[in-house]
Amino acid sequence: MKRLLFVSLIMTTLAACQNPVVKTLKNAPASAKPAVEVNPKSQVGETQGGETQGRETQGRETQGRQTQGRETQGRETQGGQTPPLQQRRNCQFSAYVNDKDPKGLNVRYAPGSNQRVIAKLPRKDAIFVEIIACEGEWVQISKAESNDKVEFRGKGWVYAPLLGISTRGYGTNGVFLYASASTNSKKLTRIPADMAVKLLGGDGAWVFVKYQNLRGWLAPDDQCPNPLTTCS
C-alpha cells in the first residue's frame, strides 16, 4: 500500500513540473520560440533549382551576347571590309567621254563628288581617256586626248558612268557579257557587235559595264574605246 502511494506521489510531482514548461512555451514570444527545423533535402532541392535557373538564365544571356556578337561581326565585316569593286585596283584600258553636260566633264583630285575639281574635259565628238586605276565607280585617268590635241595630262579622277566603251565582235553574233572578270565565269548574255555600253568600273584590263538591265564584265579583246570607228 505504501509503495502504491509513493508511486502515485512521484507521478503527480512530474505532471506538476511539466505543465509550467508547456505553458511557458505557449506564452513565449515568437523570437523566443525554438526555430522550425528545416528539412535538409528540401533545402538542397530549392538551392539546386535556383542554381539551375541561374545557369539557364546565364546560358540565355550568353547565347544572346553570342548572337549579338555574330550580328555585330557581320555588320563590322560588311562595313569594315570593303567590297572588291570599292577597293582601289590597277586598271589598264581606254574609254571615251560620254558626258552630255555642255560645261564639260569634271576631273577631280580624288575619287568622290565632293573632291576638288582640277580640270574639265570639253564636250567634243570624241575624247579618249587612258585609265590607270579604278575605285568603285570612279576611274583615274593619266591622259585625255581629242582628235586635235591633248586635253589633259596628269592624274585625275572622273565618274565612270560618264564614260563609254563599245564592243568588238565584228562579223559575229557579238561578244559575251561575263558574270566576273574571267572567261570561265558564267555568260550573262551576248552583246551585239559595235554596241555602246556604259562604263561602271574595271579591274586590270577587264571593264565592268552596264548593258540594258544587266551588269557584267567585258573581256579585253572585246572592247573598243572609239565611238566613231571600229577597232582593228
C-alpha positions in Angstrom: 0.0 0.0 0.0 2.8 2.3 0.9 4.5 1.5 -2.4 1.4 2.5 -4.4 1.1 5.8 -2.6 4.8 6.5 -3.3 4.5 5.8 -7.0 1.3 8.0 -7.2 3.1 10.8 -5.4 6.0 10.7 -7.9 3.7 10.8 -10.9 1.8 13.8 -9.5 5.1 15.6 -8.9 6.2 15.0 -12.5 3.0 16.2 -14.0 3.2 19.4 -11.9 6.7 20.0 -13.2 5.8 19.6 -16.9 2.7 21.8 -17.0 4.6 25.1 -16.3 7.1 24.3 -19.1 4.3 23.7 -21.6 2.5 26.9 -20.6 5.8 28.9 -20.7 6.5 27.7 -24.2 3.0 28.5 -25.4 3.1 32.0 -23.9 6.6 32.8 -25.0 7.2 35.4 -27.8 7.9 34.3 -31.3 11.6 35.3 -31.0 12.0 33.1 -28.0 10.4 30.0 -29.6 12.8 27.4 -31.0 13.4 27.7 -34.7 11.5 25.4 -37.0 13.6 22.6 -38.2 14.3 22.7 -41.9 14.4 19.6 -44.0 17.9 19.4 -45.4 16.7 17.6 -48.6 14.1 20.3 -49.2 16.8 23.0 -48.8 19.1 21.2 -51.2 16.3 20.9 -53.8 15.5 24.6 -53.6 19.1 25.6 -53.9 19.7 23.2 -56.8 16.6 24.6 -58.5 17.8 28.2 -58.0 21.2 27.3 -59.3 19.7 25.6 -62.3 17.5 28.5 -63.0 20.5 30.8 -62.7 22.5 28.7 -65.1 19.7 28.7 -67.6 19.4 32.5 -67.3 23.1 32.8 -67.7 23.0 30.5 -70.7 20.3 32.6 -72.3 22.2 35.8 -71.7 25.4 34.2 -73.0 23.6 32.9 -76.1 22.1 36.4 -76.6 25.6 38.0 -76.4 26.9 35.5 -78.8 24.1 36.1 -81.2 24.5 39.9 -80.9 28.3 39.4 -81.4 27.6 37.5 -84.6 25.3 40.2 -85.9 27.8 42.9 -84.9 30.6 40.9 -86.5 28.5 40.7 -89.7 27.9 44.4 -89.7 31.6 45.1 -89.0 32.7 42.7 -91.6 30.3 44.2 -94.0 31.2 47.8 -93.1 34.9 47.4 -92.3 36.0 45.1 -95.2 35.4 47.0 -98.5 33.7 45.0 -101.3 36.1 44.1 -104.2 34.8 46.8 -106.6 35.3 49.5 -103.9 38.9 48.7 -103.4 41.4 50.7 -105.4 42.8 48.5 -108.2 45.3 48.9 -111.0 43.5 49.2 -114.3 44.7 49.3 -117.9 42.2 50.2 -120.6 40.8 53.1 -122.5 37.3 54.6 -122.9 35.7 57.7 -124.4 33.9 60.6 -122.7 30.1 60.3 -122.9 29.1 63.3 -120.8 26.4 65.5 -122.4 26.9 68.4 -120.0 27.9 71.5 -122.1 30.1 72.6 -119.2 32.3 69.6 -119.7 33.4 66.6 -117.6 35.0 67.3 -114.2 38.4 65.8 -113.4 38.8 65.6 -109.7 41.8 65.4 -107.3 40.5 62.2 -105.7 37.5 59.8 -106.2 34.3 61.4 -104.9 31.9 64.1 -106.0 33.0 66.3 -103.1 36.6 66.3 -104.1 38.3 69.3 -105.7 37.9 69.8 -109.4 41.4 70.1 -111.0 40.4 70.2 -114.7 37.4 70.0 -117.1 37.3 68.0 -120.3 35.4 69.9 -123.0 32.4 68.4 -124.7 33.6 67.1 -128.1 32.7 64.4 -130.5 35.4 62.2 -129.3 37.7 62.5 -126.3 39.6 59.3 -125.4 40.9 58.7 -121.8 43.6 56.3 -120.6 42.6 54.7 -117.3 45.2 53.5 -114.9 43.2 52.9 -111.7 39.7 52.1 -110.5 37.9 52.6 -107.2 34.2 51.9 -107.1 32.5 53.9 -109.9 35.5 56.2 -110.2 38.4 55.8 -112.5 41.8 57.5 -112.5 43.0 58.8 -115.9 46.5 59.7 -116.9 45.7 61.4 -120.2 42.7 62.7 -122.2 43.1 63.3 -125.9 40.8 64.5 -128.7 41.4 64.3 -132.4 43.3 67.5 -132.5 45.1 67.8 -129.1 45.8 66.5 -125.7 43.1 67.9 -123.4 44.6 66.7 -120.1 47.8 65.1 -118.9 48.5 64.1 -115.3 46.5 62.2 -112.8 42.9 62.8 -112.0 39.6 61.0 -111.3 36.4 61.0 -113.3 33.0 59.4 -112.7 33.0 56.2 -114.7 29.3 56.2 -115.8 30.1 59.4 -117.7 32.5 57.3 -119.9 31.6 54.8 -122.5 33.1 51.9 -124.4 31.9 49.9 -127.4 32.0 46.2 -128.2 34.0 44.5 -130.9 33.0 41.1 -132.3 32.7 42.4 -135.8 31.2 40.0 -138.3 30.0 37.7 -135.5 26.9 37.4 -133.3 28.6 39.7 -130.8 30.5 39.3 -127.6 29.7 37.8 -124.2 29.0 39.6 -121.0 30.5 37.7 -118.1 29.4 37.4 -114.5 33.0 38.1 -113.3 36.3 39.1 -114.8 37.1 35.7 -116.2 36.2 33.8 -119.4 35.5 30.8 -117.2 32.7 32.6 -115.4 29.0 32.5 -116.2 27.9 34.1 -119.5 25.1 36.5 -118.7 24.2 37.4 -122.3 25.6 38.2 -125.7 26.0 41.8 -126.7 25.8 42.7 -130.4 29.0 43.9 -132.1 29.8 47.6 -132.2 27.3 48.3 -129.4 27.9 51.2 -127.0 27.8 50.3 -123.3 28.1 52.4 -120.1 31.3 52.0 -118.1 30.9 51.3 -114.4 34.4 50.4 -113.3 37.1 47.8 -114.0 39.8 45.5 -112.8 43.1 45.2 -114.7 42.2 45.1 -118.4 38.6 44.0 -117.8 35.8 46.5 -117.8 32.7 46.4 -115.7 29.8 47.7 -117.8 26.0 48.1 -117.9 24.1 46.8 -120.9 20.3 47.2 -120.9 19.4 45.9 -117.4 22.4 43.8 -116.9 25.8 44.5 -115.3 28.8 42.4 -116.1 32.3 42.2 -117.5 33.8 42.6 -120.9 37.0 40.8 -121.8 39.9 42.9 -123.0 39.7 41.6 -126.6 36.0 42.5 -126.8 36.5 46.3 -126.0 36.7 49.2 -128.4 37.3 52.7 -126.8 36.4 54.6 -130.0 32.8 55.8 -130.6 33.5 56.9 -134.2 35.2 54.0 -135.8 35.7 50.3 -135.3 38.8 48.9 -133.6 41.1 46.6 -135.6 
